[in-house]
Amino acid sequence: MQTEDLLDACLVAQARGQAPLEILAHRATSDQRVEVESLLDLAGRLRSQAAPPLRPDVRDAMAARLAVAMRADVAAGAWIN
């Protein structure tokens, strides 16, 4: 199995709450294991960082699109029980 495929399988396993190290134990060579474990560590550190704040103009544009979509739903009767 290629290293990229191992990394992908491990990241999917992590997202599903499974242990990626089990995948490495059964499918990876020792060199691949070292490389993928390092990348998994990096991915974990990146995941734990807070997302950067949105610029005010981007936030305002998102709010405007949401408001338009909500008005369209109300006009179409989507909120009628």
BALO-589020 format. One line per field, with one value per atom (N, C-alpha, C): atom name; residue in one letter; x, y, z; residue number from 1. Coordinates in steps of 0.001 Angstrom, whole numbers. Layout:
N
vexke = [CA:...] $
panu = [a:...] $
X = [X:...] $
Y = [Y:...] $
Z = [Z:...] $
fitor = [NUM:...] $
end
This chain:
81
vexke = [N:CA:C:N:CA:C:N:CA:C:N:CA:C:N:CA:C:N:CA:C:N:CA:C:N:CA:C:N:CA:C:N:CA:C:N:CA:C:N:CA:C:N:CA:C:N:CA:C:N:CA:C:N:CA:C:N:CA:C:N:CA:C:N:CA:C:N:CA:C:N:CA:C:N:CA:C:N:CA:C:N:CA:C:N:CA:C:N:CA:C:N:CA:C:N:CA:C:N:CA:C:N:CA:C:N:CA:C:N:CA:C:N:CA:C:N:CA:C:N:CA:C:N:CA:C:N:CA:C:N:CA:C:N:CA:C:N:CA:C:N:CA:C:N:CA:C:N:CA:C:N:CA:C:N:CA:C:N:CA:C:N:CA:C:N:CA:C:N:CA:C:N:CA:C:N:CA:C:N:CA:C:N:CA:C:N:CA:C:N:CA:C:N:CA:C:N:CA:C:N:CA:C:N:CA:C:N:CA:C:N:CA:C:N:CA:C:N:CA:C:N:CA:C:N:CA:C:N:CA:C:N:CA:C:N:CA:C:N:CA:C:N:CA:C:N:CA:C:N:CA:C:N:CA:C:N:CA:C:N:CA:C:N:CA:C:N:CA:C:N:CA:C:N:CA:C:N:CA:C:N:CA:C] $
panu = [m:m:m:q:q:q:t:t:t:e:e:e:d:d:d:l:l:l:l:l:l:d:d:d:a:a:a:c:c:c:l:l:l:v:v:v:a:a:a:q:q:q:a:a:a:r:r:r:g:g:g:q:q:q:a:a:a:p:p:p:l:l:l:e:e:e:i:i:i:l:l:l:a:a:a:h:h:h:r:r:r:a:a:a:t:t:t:s:s:s:d:d:d:q:q:q:r:r:r:v:v:v:e:e:e:v:v:v:e:e:e:s:s:s:l:l:l:l:l:l:d:d:d:l:l:l:a:a:a:g:g:g:r:r:r:l:l:l:r:r:r:s:s:s:q:q:q:a:a:a:a:a:a:p:p:p:p:p:p:l:l:l:r:r:r:p:p:p:d:d:d:v:v:v:r:r:r:d:d:d:a:a:a:m:m:m:a:a:a:a:a:a:r:r:r:l:l:l:a:a:a:v:v:v:a:a:a:m:m:m:r:r:r:a:a:a:d:d:d:v:v:v:a:a:a:a:a:a:g:g:g:a:a:a:w:w:w:i:i:i:n:n:n] $
X = [866:0:902:530:1335:1135:2156:2131:944:650:-477:-1795:-1943:-3163:-3260:-2121:-2106:-2508:-1931:-2264:-3752:-4279:-5703:-6563:-6223:-6987:-6919:-5767:-5610:-6407:-6405:-7166:-8665:-9112:-10529:-10867:-9983:-10208:-10296:-9386:-9426:-10747:-11203:-12458:-13645:-13542:-14611:-14415:-13396:-13149:-12424:-11837:-11100:-9613:-8870:-7440:-6664:-6021:-5268:-4027:-3537:-2327:-2573:-3809:-4133:-3937:-4307:-4116:-2633:-1857:-416:225:-239:349:171:-923:-1220:-836:-725:-560:707:1431:2555:3899:4873:6248:6731:7854:8360:8678:9207:9481:8191:7201:5911:5278:5401:4807:5378:6694:7343:6856:6804:6380:4918:4047:2618:2341:3002:2796:3177:4255:4673:3616:3071:2041:733:408:-793:-646:559:824:633:1176:1022:-452:-1182:-2611:-3371:-3024:-3677:-3415:-2177:-1850:-2572:-2667:-3380:-4869:-5428:-6859:-7202:-6262:-6549:-6421:-5872:-5746:-7077:-7296:-8529:-8471:-9606:-9686:-9456:-8837:-8627:-9974:-10073:-11344:-11629:-12916:-13322:-13153:-12785:-12731:-14162:-14342:-15691:-16459:-15794:-16503:-16975:-16207:-16598:-17776:-17700:-18795:-20088:-19999:-21184:-21770:-20917:-21393:-22093:-21553:-22188:-23546:-23621:-24890:-25923:-25493:-26418:-26943:-26074:-26522:-27490:-27219:-28104:-29472:-29473:-30735:-31555:-30902:-31604:-32206:-31429:-31914:-33097:-33032:-34138:-35398:-35246:-36419:-37029:-36195:-36697:-37494:-37006:-37726:-39077:-39113:-40361:-41330:-40830:-41692:-42257:-41505:-41959:-42837:-43057:-43910:-43211:-41905:-41167:-41348:-41792:-41914:-43325:-44218:-45608:-45689:-46322:-46454:-47597] $
Y = [-1184:0:1233:2227:3438:4285:5064:5882:6843:7440:8378:7674:6452:5686:5322:4998:4700:5921:7066:8295:8598:8471:8725:7784:6510:5527:5857:6290:6626:7874:8876:10093:9812:8963:8562:7816:6916:6164:7108:8080:9051:9802:10231:10984:10150:8837:7932:7456:7970:7597:6272:5770:4505:4793:3762:3905:3707:4747:4608:3736:3609:2794:1317:868:-515:-719:291:216:127:957:957:-359:-925:-2175:-3315:-3285:-4395:-4137:-2884:-2597:-1844:-1317:-433:-1105:-684:-1084:-214:-541:247:1683:1864:3220:4010:3364:4030:4387:3495:3727:4995:5148:6331:7598:7552:8726:9078:8095:8360:8788:8205:8626:10086:10503:11901:12808:12409:13208:13217:12115:12072:13005:13062:13972:15421:15749:17093:17406:16470:16676:16925:16190:16384:17760:18228:19569:20645:20463:21438:21453:20277:20169:20858:20864:21433:22954:23546:24999:25633:26811:27539:28038:28050:28583:30088:30641:32096:32811:33982:34708:35198:35278:35801:37319:37824:39271:39800:41012:41560:41590:41890:41948:40559:39532:38166:37731:38050:37715:38407:39688:40426:39816:39400:38784:37459:36686:35416:35665:36659:36986:37446:38210:38685:37521:36574:35410:34560:34402:33626:34306:35630:36362:36227:36299:36142:34747:33736:32352:32142:32749:32604:33291:34461:35156:34331:33703:32877:31691:31088:29975:30427:31576:32090:32412:33025:33389:32145:31070:29828:29013:29477:28752:27607:27629:26533:26532:27631:27700:27415:27083:26792:25345:25142:23785:23053] $
Z = [0:0:0:-806:-874:372:692:1907:1902:762:676:993:529:806:2284:2878:4317:5129:4776:5484:5350:4145:3922:4772:4772:5557:7046:7499:8919:9288:8414:8691:8701:7800:7786:9075:9490:10726:11921:11990:13088:13101:11941:11855:12327:12191:12626:14060:14736:16119:16283:15206:15264:15458:15804:16037:14733:14229:12987:13139:14336:14529:14214:14333:13955:12454:11683:10232:9921:10580:10332:10747:11827:12319:11323:10568:9668:8215:7821:6391:6025:6988:6683:6936:6135:6427:7583:8158:9291:8865:7649:7166:6969:6405:6206:7544:8500:9815:10439:10375:10951:10250:8923:8162:8432:8417:8618:10053:11030:12423:12602:11942:12008:11394:10260:9601:10397:11037:11884:13081:13631:14743:14293:13131:12588:12339:11758:11497:12801:13842:15133:15711:15580:16077:15274:13970:13139:13462:13701:14001:15314:16255:17570:17602:16549:16519:16135:16672:16355:14918:14286:12926:12963:11948:11935:11837:12444:12390:10969:10655:9357:9337:8177:8012:8101:8607:8735:7412:6298:5021:4583:4883:4543:5411:6705:7614:7189:6792:6353:5081:4154:2913:3209:4119:4491:5129:6010:6668:5642:4657:3628:2791:2418:1635:2448:3726:4592:4703:4858:4967:3683:2533:1251:1157:1531:1470:2408:3591:4555:4038:3419:2862:1734:933:-167:379:1469:2080:2625:3271:3823:2697:1639:510:-172:-159:-801:120:1323:2252:2967:2989:3626:5144:5704:7173:7645:6737:7109:7580:8721:9266:8638] $
fitor = [1:1:1:2:2:2:3:3:3:4:4:4:5:5:5:6:6:6:7:7:7:8:8:8:9:9:9:10:10:10:11:11:11:12:12:12:13:13:13:14:14:14:15:15:15:16:16:16:17:17:17:18:18:18:19:19:19:20:20:20:21:21:21:22:22:22:23:23:23:24:24:24:25:25:25:26:26:26:27:27:27:28:28:28:29:29:29:30:30:30:31:31:31:32:32:32:33:33:33:34:34:34:35:35:35:36:36:36:37:37:37:38:38:38:39:39:39:40:40:40:41:41:41:42:42:42:43:43:43:44:44:44:45:45:45:46:46:46:47:47:47:48:48:48:49:49:49:50:50:50:51:51:51:52:52:52:53:53:53:54:54:54:55:55:55:56:56:56:57:57:57:58:58:58:59:59:59:60:60:60:61:61:61:62:62:62:63:63:63:64:64:64:65:65:65:66:66:66:67:67:67:68:68:68:69:69:69:70:70:70:71:71:71:72:72:72:73:73:73:74:74:74:75:75:75:76:76:76:77:77:77:78:78:78:79:79:79:80:80:80:81:81:81] $
end
